Amino acid sequence: MISTSKTEIKHLILGWIAISVAFNIAINGISSALNPLYFFVSLITVGFGFILHELGHKFVAQGYGAAAEFRADFKMLLFAVAISFTGLLFAAPGGVIILKHLSPEKHGKIALSGPLINMMLAILFYFMYSFPGDIIHLIARQGFLINAWLAVFNLIPFGPFDGAKVSNWSKPVLWISLFVAAGLLMFFYTS
């Protein structure tokens, strides 16, 4: 059974808002970031990418019988917003805390679930671009870019990133995943 708490919901909402602000400023610039349309688009695209990524980790971990909840890192959220004014993105908003000893394989699969969700969302947003309308195109473009970037960024095989856990379990799975995520990102720019 999937469980959550009020604390987790609060942390997800605060993380979602802070990351949406950071992405909006970094992608659209400081002056455009004040535009309600751009902020709304950021809330949708970052919201799907961030929340579904974290819930992917949570649901897979709970599927293995582990207690798991998202906790925001408020210092990193402030850092993400601050650095976004330079046009750079560094998003490490927190993570899913898993309260059970699991094998490297299970930790690797839990870690991989988030970037896989981002890859699937990137593909969905890419196909959404075929629908008419300027707002839909803006959502599709930004949704694709954010989710492809989140997949690549999270698969970095270092420190607390998902890629380190995937690499600890299976280096071939890590490199195939990185290749696919990076390929998605390049495909969008060349088509």
C-alpha positions in Angstrom: 0.0 0.0 0.0 1.3 3.4 -0.9 1.6 5.8 2.0 2.4 9.5 2.5 2.4 12.1 5.1 1.4 15.8 5.4 5.2 16.6 5.8 6.0 14.8 2.5 3.2 16.7 0.7 4.4 20.0 2.1 8.0 19.2 1.1 6.9 18.2 -2.4 4.9 21.4 -2.9 7.6 23.7 -1.6 10.2 21.8 -3.8 7.9 22.1 -6.8 7.4 25.9 -6.4 11.1 26.6 -5.8 12.3 24.5 -8.7 9.6 26.0 -10.9 10.9 29.5 -10.0 14.5 28.5 -10.7 13.8 26.9 -14.0 11.6 29.8 -15.1 14.3 32.4 -14.3 17.1 30.3 -15.9 15.2 29.5 -19.1 13.2 32.7 -19.7 15.5 35.3 -18.1 14.8 37.6 -15.2 12.5 40.0 -17.0 10.4 37.2 -18.6 10.2 35.3 -15.4 7.8 37.8 -14.0 5.3 36.9 -16.8 2.5 34.8 -15.3 2.2 32.7 -18.5 5.9 31.6 -18.3 5.5 30.8 -14.6 2.4 28.8 -15.3 4.2 26.9 -18.0 7.1 26.3 -15.6 4.8 25.0 -12.9 3.3 22.5 -15.4 6.4 21.3 -17.0 8.7 21.3 -13.9 5.8 20.0 -11.8 5.3 16.9 -14.0 9.1 16.3 -14.2 10.0 16.9 -10.6 7.0 15.4 -8.8 6.6 12.3 -11.0 10.4 11.7 -10.8 10.3 11.7 -7.0 7.1 9.7 -6.8 8.7 7.1 -9.2 11.4 6.6 -6.6 8.9 6.4 -3.8 6.5 4.0 -5.4 9.3 1.6 -6.5 10.9 1.7 -3.0 7.5 1.0 -1.4 6.9 -1.8 -3.9 10.0 -3.4 -2.3 8.4 -3.0 1.1 10.5 0.0 2.2 9.1 3.0 3.9 10.0 5.9 1.6 9.2 9.6 1.6 10.4 12.7 -0.2 12.2 15.4 1.9 13.2 18.7 0.5 16.7 20.2 1.0 15.8 23.8 1.7 19.4 25.1 1.4 19.7 23.5 -2.0 16.3 24.9 -3.1 17.5 28.4 -2.2 20.8 27.7 -4.0 18.9 26.6 -7.1 16.9 29.8 -7.2 19.9 32.0 -6.5 22.1 30.4 -9.2 19.2 30.6 -11.7 19.8 34.4 -11.9 23.0 33.6 -13.7 21.2 31.5 -16.3 22.5 28.3 -14.9 20.5 25.4 -13.5 21.6 23.2 -10.6 18.6 21.4 -9.1 19.2 19.1 -6.2 15.9 19.8 -4.4 16.1 16.9 -2.0 15.3 13.2 -2.3 13.3 10.2 -1.3 14.5 8.8 2.0 14.3 5.0 2.1 14.1 3.4 5.5 15.1 -0.2 4.7 18.3 -1.9 3.8 18.0 -3.0 0.2 20.3 -4.7 -2.3 22.4 -2.6 -4.7 20.1 -4.0 -7.5 17.0 -2.7 -5.8 18.5 0.6 -5.0 19.7 0.9 -8.6 16.2 0.1 -9.9 14.7 2.7 -7.5 17.2 5.3 -8.7 16.6 4.5 -12.3 12.8 4.9 -12.0 13.1 8.7 -11.7 15.2 9.4 -14.9 13.1 6.8 -16.8 10.0 8.8 -16.0 11.7 12.0 -17.2 12.6 10.3 -20.5 9.0 9.1 -21.0 7.7 12.6 -20.2 10.3 14.1 -22.6 8.9 11.9 -25.4 5.3 12.8 -24.5 6.1 16.5 -24.5 7.9 16.1 -27.8 4.8 14.6 -29.4 2.7 17.2 -27.9 4.5 19.7 -30.1 2.5 18.4 -33.1 -0.7 19.9 -31.7 -1.5 23.4 -32.8 -1.3 26.5 -30.6 1.5 28.8 -29.4 0.9 28.0 -25.7 0.9 24.2 -26.4 4.2 24.6 -28.3 5.7 26.6 -25.4 4.6 23.9 -22.9 5.8 21.1 -25.2 9.2 22.7 -25.9 9.9 23.6 -22.3 8.5 20.2 -21.0 10.7 18.3 -23.4 13.8 20.3 -22.5 13.3 20.2 -18.7 12.6 16.4 -18.7 15.4 15.5 -21.0 17.7 17.7 -18.9 16.5 16.1 -15.6 17.1 12.6 -17.0 20.7 13.4 -18.1 21.5 15.4 -14.9 20.1 12.8 -12.5 22.1 10.0 -14.3 25.4 11.6 -13.4 27.3 8.8 -11.7 28.5 10.8 -8.8 27.7 11.4 -5.1 24.0 11.3 -4.2 22.8 11.4 -7.8 20.7 8.6 -9.2 23.4 7.7 -11.6 25.8 6.7 -8.8 23.2 4.2 -7.5 22.5 2.9 -11.0 26.2 2.6 -11.7 26.7 0.7 -8.4 24.1 -1.8 -9.6 24.9 -2.0 -13.4 27.2 0.2 -15.4 25.8 -1.0 -18.7 22.2 0.0 -17.6 23.6 3.4 -16.6 25.4 4.1 -19.8 22.5 2.9 -22.0 20.2 5.2 -20.0 22.5 8.1 -20.3 22.9 7.5 -24.0 19.1 7.4 -24.5 18.5 10.5 -22.4 21.3 12.5 -24.1 20.1 11.2 -27.5 16.6 12.5 -26.8 18.1 15.9 -26.0 20.2 16.1 -29.2 17.3 14.7 -31.3 15.1 17.6 -30.3 17.7 20.2 -31.3 18.4 18.7 -34.7 14.8 18.1 -35.7 
